[in-house]
Amino acid sequence: MTAQHLAHFADSARRLIRSIGLTVALATALVQPAFSEETVDLVIDFAKVLQLNEPIATLIIGNPGIADATIQDDQTIVLTGKAAGMTNLIAMNDNGEEMANVLVRVASNVRRLTTVFYGSKRQTLSCAPTCEQVISVGDDEEKFEIAKTQIESRQAFSGSN
């Protein structure tokens, strides 16, 4: 073989390797689960329903302090925002295959909340239609604990958790 034939052969081999790499990357992209790049926006203390196309066997929340998820029926997930932040949700079928992997972004409903500052201390109020204290991460620790205790007492009194 001449040097020219070797150079042509090497160039053809490089193109083939790039083509195989592109094919593998494309195949990998095509087998990604449903919802792989979807973001679900939630508001703290509000729920949202997600519907899947096949039965759910396992449900995983990356940070259960930010959002809660329950399986309502075999194809329905109920998500509830718990604290501001971002996490993910993964749903798997009976074979352990990932059916959904969604980003979950939780925010407070700032249109209904009012923040009052007392020097370096902060208190959050829900003012719709009258102002009542709510708990929010970053509030003054004493006010936070008082509101938390009242909320827990109310839940115990009503029999809900």
C-alpha positions as CSV (number, residue, x, y, z in Angstrom):
1,M,0.0,0.0,0.0
2,T,1.2,3.5,-0.8
3,A,1.2,6.4,1.6
4,Q,-1.7,7.9,-0.3
5,H,-3.8,4.7,0.2
6,L,-2.9,4.6,3.9
7,A,-4.0,8.2,4.4
8,H,-7.3,7.5,2.5
9,F,-7.8,4.4,4.6
10,A,-7.1,6.3,7.9
11,D,-9.5,9.1,6.8
12,S,-12.3,6.6,6.0
13,A,-11.7,4.9,9.4
14,R,-12.1,8.3,11.2
15,R,-15.3,9.0,9.4
16,L,-16.7,5.5,10.3
17,I,-15.8,6.0,14.0
18,R,-17.5,9.4,14.0
19,S,-20.6,7.9,12.3
20,I,-20.7,5.1,14.9
21,G,-20.4,7.6,17.7
22,L,-23.2,9.7,16.3
23,T,-25.4,6.6,15.9
24,V,-24.8,5.5,19.5
25,A,-25.6,9.0,20.8
26,L,-28.8,9.1,18.7
27,A,-29.8,5.6,19.9
28,T,-29.2,6.7,23.5
29,A,-31.3,9.8,23.1
30,L,-34.2,7.8,21.6
31,V,-34.4,5.3,24.6
32,Q,-34.7,8.1,27.2
33,P,-37.9,7.7,29.4
34,A,-41.0,9.8,29.0
35,F,-40.9,13.1,30.8
36,S,-37.1,13.0,30.9
37,E,-36.7,16.8,30.5
38,E,-40.1,17.9,31.8
39,T,-40.3,20.3,34.8
40,V,-43.4,20.2,37.0
41,D,-44.0,23.5,38.8
42,L,-45.8,23.2,42.2
43,V,-46.8,25.7,44.8
44,I,-46.2,25.0,48.5
45,D,-49.2,23.2,50.0
46,F,-50.8,22.6,46.7
47,A,-51.1,19.4,44.7
48,K,-50.8,18.4,41.1
49,V,-51.8,15.2,39.3
50,L,-49.5,13.4,36.8
51,Q,-50.8,10.7,34.6
52,L,-48.6,7.9,33.2
53,N,-49.3,5.5,30.4
54,E,-48.5,2.3,32.2
55,P,-48.7,1.0,35.8
56,I,-46.3,2.4,38.4
57,A,-44.5,0.0,40.7
58,T,-42.0,2.3,42.4
59,L,-42.0,6.0,43.1
60,I,-38.9,7.9,44.2
61,I,-38.6,11.5,45.3
62,G,-35.1,12.9,45.4
63,N,-35.7,15.2,48.4
64,P,-39.0,14.4,50.2
65,G,-38.6,17.7,52.2
66,I,-39.3,19.6,49.0
67,A,-42.2,17.6,47.6
68,D,-44.3,14.6,48.4
69,A,-45.6,12.0,45.9
70,T,-48.1,9.3,46.3
71,I,-49.5,6.7,43.8
72,Q,-53.3,7.4,43.6
73,D,-54.0,4.5,41.3
74,D,-51.7,2.3,39.2
75,Q,-51.1,5.1,36.6
76,T,-51.7,8.3,38.6
77,I,-49.3,10.2,40.8
78,V,-50.3,13.1,43.1
79,L,-47.5,15.6,43.8
80,T,-47.7,18.0,46.7
81,G,-45.3,21.0,47.2
82,K,-43.8,21.1,50.8
83,A,-41.0,23.6,50.7
84,A,-39.4,25.9,48.1
85,G,-36.7,24.2,46.1
86,M,-36.0,21.8,43.3
87,T,-35.8,18.0,43.3
88,N,-36.7,15.1,41.0
89,L,-39.3,12.4,40.8
90,I,-38.6,8.9,39.2
91,A,-41.4,6.4,38.4
92,M,-40.5,2.8,37.6
93,N,-42.5,-0.1,36.3
94,D,-42.6,-3.7,37.6
95,N,-39.4,-4.5,35.7
96,G,-37.5,-1.7,37.4
97,E,-37.4,0.3,34.2
98,E,-37.6,4.1,34.5
99,M,-40.9,5.3,33.0
100,A,-40.6,9.0,34.1
101,N,-37.9,11.2,35.5
102,V,-39.1,14.8,36.0
103,L,-37.7,17.8,37.7
104,V,-40.0,19.1,40.4
105,R,-39.8,22.9,41.1
106,V,-41.6,24.1,44.2
107,A,-42.2,27.8,45.0
108,S,-44.3,29.7,47.4
109,N,-47.3,31.5,46.2
110,V,-45.8,34.9,46.6
111,R,-48.9,36.7,45.4
112,R,-50.7,35.6,48.6
113,L,-47.8,35.9,51.1
114,T,-46.6,39.0,52.8
115,T,-43.2,39.1,54.6
116,V,-42.8,41.4,57.5
117,F,-39.3,42.3,58.8
118,Y,-38.6,43.4,62.4
119,G,-35.0,44.3,62.1
120,S,-33.2,41.1,61.4
121,K,-36.3,38.9,62.2
122,R,-38.8,37.9,59.6
123,Q,-42.4,36.7,59.7
124,T,-44.5,35.4,56.9
125,L,-48.3,36.0,56.7
126,S,-50.9,34.8,54.3
127,C,-53.2,37.8,53.6
128,A,-56.1,36.4,51.6
129,P,-58.5,37.9,52.7
130,T,-57.2,38.5,56.3
131,C,-53.6,38.1,57.5
132,E,-52.7,34.9,59.3
133,Q,-49.3,33.6,60.2
134,V,-47.8,30.8,58.1
135,I,-44.4,29.1,58.4
136,S,-41.8,29.7,55.8
137,V,-38.1,28.7,55.8
138,G,-36.1,31.8,56.9
139,D,-38.7,33.1,59.3
140,D,-37.8,34.1,62.9
141,E,-37.2,30.8,64.8
142,E,-39.5,31.7,67.7
143,K,-42.4,32.7,65.4
144,F,-41.7,29.7,63.2
145,E,-42.0,27.3,66.2
146,I,-45.1,28.9,67.5
147,A,-46.9,28.6,64.1
148,K,-45.6,25.0,63.6
149,T,-46.9,24.0,67.0
150,Q,-50.3,25.5,66.2
151,I,-50.5,23.8,62.8
152,E,-49.5,20.4,64.4
153,S,-52.1,20.8,67.1
154,R,-54.8,21.7,64.5
155,Q,-53.9,18.6,62.5
156,A,-54.0,16.4,65.6
157,F,-57.4,17.8,66.5
158,S,-58.8,17.2,63.1
159,G,-57.4,13.7,62.9
160,S,-55.3,14.4,59.8
161,N,-51.5,14.1,59.3
